[in-house]
Amino acid sequence: MIKGFSILFILSLYLPPAVGLTLASEPSKENRILAVVEKMEAAFKEVKDYTCEVEQIFYKDGAEDQRYRFKFHFKREKKIRVDFSSPYPGLTLLFEGNNKEVTLIPFRLFSLLKLHYSLEDPRVRTPAGQRIDQTDMGYFIDFLFRNLRNVQQGEDEYQEEGEKIRFLLWALDYIGEKTPEKYRITLSKRNWLPVRIERYTLDGKPLEVSIIQDYTINTPLEDNLFVP
């Protein structure tokens, strides 16, 4: 993510230059990472809804370009609400199911004012081009599985520290699945959900960082929270 679809780590986490990315002829042999993703999938199957606080940082030519903060709400089946606090305080985006439209409420205090945009409209995509239906954790877990299965993994990076696991994934981009990239992912073993997702070019330039915190799971969320 919004995708949708979260402090600031120094840019000294740059990755070393890569030698290239090729499609794998066999399923990935990164068994440790695969085992972690399987635990993520099993845990997410028990999640009926969740909310979290997200901070997203987008980079241009290796330097920070844009920063967004919002609260993300998700409910099965594929109901999404994004409440921005910065840089557009009061702005809300709503999406439901297989709908091809995104509802935009410019001012939450005046919710009668609603605008409707195509799911593909760049005005309701992230600066990286991510659609709102690509922002939930179910989509992200599927993305991990696809790339572990189809993309040859490069240098091995896997670390466990207390309740956190961090690993490196070589992948085709999560938007169009065309561009080879690297993802450094940190997740919590408390709920098997990511708390930090870093996205890089193959030569180590940062593209995007999401910091995700304050998960609330299975509260439950009321349906009317997602009604346009």
C-alpha positions in Angstrom: 0.0 0.0 0.0 -2.6 1.1 -0.4 -1.9 -1.0 -1.9 -3.3 0.8 -0.3 -2.3 -1.6 1.5 3.0 2.0 7.8 10.5 5.3 12.2 12.4 6.4 10.0 15.3 4.1 9.4 18.4 5.7 7.9 19.1 5.2 4.3 22.3 3.4 5.3 20.3 0.2 5.0 21.0 0.2 1.3 21.4 -3.2 -0.2 24.6 -4.2 -2.1 24.4 -4.2 -5.9 22.6 -7.2 -7.5 23.7 -9.4 -10.3 20.2 -9.6 -11.9 16.9 -11.3 -11.4 15.6 -14.3 -13.4 12.5 -16.4 -13.3 13.0 -19.7 -11.4 12.4 -23.0 -13.2 11.5 -24.7 -10.0 9.7 -23.6 -6.8 11.9 -21.4 -4.5 14.2 -23.3 -2.2 14.2 -20.5 0.5 12.6 -22.8 3.0 13.0 -20.5 6.0 11.2 -17.6 4.3 8.5 -19.9 2.8 7.8 -21.3 6.3 7.4 -17.8 7.6 5.0 -16.8 4.8 3.0 -20.0 5.4 2.6 -18.9 9.1 1.5 -15.4 7.9 -1.1 -17.0 5.7 -2.4 -19.3 8.5 -2.6 -16.4 10.9 -4.4 -14.1 8.4 -7.1 -16.7 7.8 -8.2 -16.1 11.3 -8.4 -12.3 10.8 -12.0 -11.1 10.1 -11.0 -7.4 10.3 -8.1 -5.2 11.3 -7.0 -1.6 11.7 -3.5 -0.2 11.8 -1.6 3.1 11.6 0.6 3.5 8.5 3.3 5.8 7.5 4.5 5.6 3.9 7.6 7.3 2.6 8.3 7.5 -1.1 11.7 8.2 -2.6 12.8 9.9 -5.9 16.4 9.4 -7.1 17.3 8.0 -3.6 16.0 11.0 -1.7 12.7 11.3 0.3 10.1 12.8 -1.9 6.6 12.3 -0.3 5.3 11.1 3.1 1.8 10.0 4.0 0.2 9.0 7.3 -3.2 7.3 7.6 -5.3 4.8 9.4 -6.1 1.7 7.4 -9.3 -0.4 8.0 -9.9 -3.8 6.4 -12.9 -6.1 6.7 -13.6 -9.3 4.8 -14.6 -9.6 2.1 -12.3 -6.9 0.7 -13.8 -3.8 2.4 -11.2 -1.1 2.8 -11.3 2.3 4.4 -8.3 4.8 4.5 -8.5 7.8 6.8 -5.6 10.2 6.0 -4.1 12.4 8.7 -1.2 13.8 6.6 -0.8 15.5 4.1 -4.6 15.6 3.6 -6.2 15.6 7.1 -9.9 14.7 6.9 -9.7 12.8 3.6 -11.2 9.3 3.4 -11.1 6.7 0.7 -13.6 3.8 0.6 -13.6 0.6 -1.5 -15.6 -2.5 -1.3 -15.4 -6.0 -2.9 -15.0 -6.2 -6.7 -16.3 -2.7 -7.2 -14.5 -0.8 -10.0 -15.0 2.6 -8.2 -13.3 4.2 -5.2 -15.3 6.7 -3.2 -13.4 9.8 -2.0 -14.8 11.9 0.9 -12.7 15.1 0.9 -13.8 16.2 4.4 -14.9 13.5 6.9 -16.9 16.2 8.9 -18.9 16.8 5.8 -19.5 13.2 4.7 -22.4 14.1 2.3 -19.8 15.4 -0.1 -18.6 12.3 -2.0 -16.6 11.9 -5.2 -16.4 8.7 -7.2 -13.3 7.7 -9.3 -12.4 4.7 -11.3 -10.2 2.2 -9.5 -7.6 2.9 -12.2 -7.7 6.6 -11.8 -4.2 7.9 -10.8 -5.8 10.4 -8.4 -6.8 7.5 -6.1 -3.5 5.6 -6.4 -0.4 5.9 -4.3 2.6 7.8 -5.7 4.1 4.4 -6.8 0.9 3.6 -8.7 -0.6 1.1 -6.3 -4.4 0.7 -6.4 -6.5 0.6 -3.3 -7.4 -3.0 -3.9 -3.7 -3.9 -3.7 -3.2 -2.5 -0.2 -4.5 -5.2 2.2 -2.5 -7.9 3.9 -4.2 -10.7 2.0 -2.9 -9.2 -1.3 0.5 -8.8 0.2 0.8 -12.4 1.4 -0.3 -13.7 -2.1 2.4 -11.4 -3.5 5.0 -13.1 -1.3 3.9 -16.6 -2.3 3.9 -15.8 -6.0 7.5 -14.4 -5.9 8.9 -17.2 -3.8 7.4 -19.6 -6.3 8.4 -17.8 -9.5 11.4 -15.7 -8.9 15.0 -16.9 -8.3 16.1 -15.5 -4.9 19.4 -13.8 -4.6 21.6 -13.1 -1.5 20.4 -14.7 1.7 19.2 -12.4 4.4 17.2 -13.7 7.3 17.3 -12.7 10.9 15.3 -13.3 14.0 15.5 -10.8 16.9 13.1 -11.4 19.8 9.6 -11.1 18.5 10.6 -9.9 15.1 11.7 -11.6 11.9 13.4 -9.8 9.0 14.1 -11.2 5.6 14.9 -10.1 2.1 12.8 -11.0 -0.9 13.7 -10.7 -4.6 10.5 -10.0 -6.5 8.7 -8.5 -9.5 7.1 -5.3 -8.4 3.8 -5.6 -6.5 2.0 -3.2 -8.9 2.5 -4.5 -12.4 4.7 -7.5 -11.7 7.1 -6.4 -14.4 10.1 -4.7 -12.8 12.7 -6.7 -10.7 13.0 -5.3 -7.2 14.0 -6.2 -3.7 11.9 -6.1 -0.5 13.2 -6.1 3.0 10.3 -7.2 5.3 10.1 -7.1 9.1 7.2 -8.8 10.8 6.0 -9.4 14.3 5.6 -13.0 15.6 2.8 -11.7 17.8 0.4 -11.6 14.9 2.6 -12.7 12.0 1.9 -9.4 10.2 4.5 -7.0 8.8 5.5 -3.9 10.8 8.0 -2.6 8.2 8.2 -3.1 4.4 11.2 -1.6 2.5 11.2 -1.5 -1.3 14.4 -1.1 -3.3 15.7 -1.2 -6.9 18.1 -4.0 -7.6 21.1 -1.6 -7.2 19.9 -0.7 -3.7 18.2 2.7 -4.2 15.2 3.1 -1.9 11.8 3.4 -3.5 9.3 3.1 -0.7 9.1 2.4 3.0 5.9 1.5 4.9 5.9 1.5 8.7 2.9 -0.3 10.1 1.9 -0.2 13.8 -0.9 -0.4 16.4 -2.7 -3.3 14.8 -6.2 -3.9 16.2 -7.5 -7.3 15.1 -11.1 -8.8 15.1 -12.7 -5.9 17.1 -15.2 -6.3 15.1 -15.6 -3.4 12.7 -19.1 -2.4 11.8 -20.2 -2.6 8.1 -21.4 1.0 8.1 -17.8 2.1 8.5 -17.2 1.1 4.9 -20.5 2.4 3.4 -19.9 5.2 0.8 
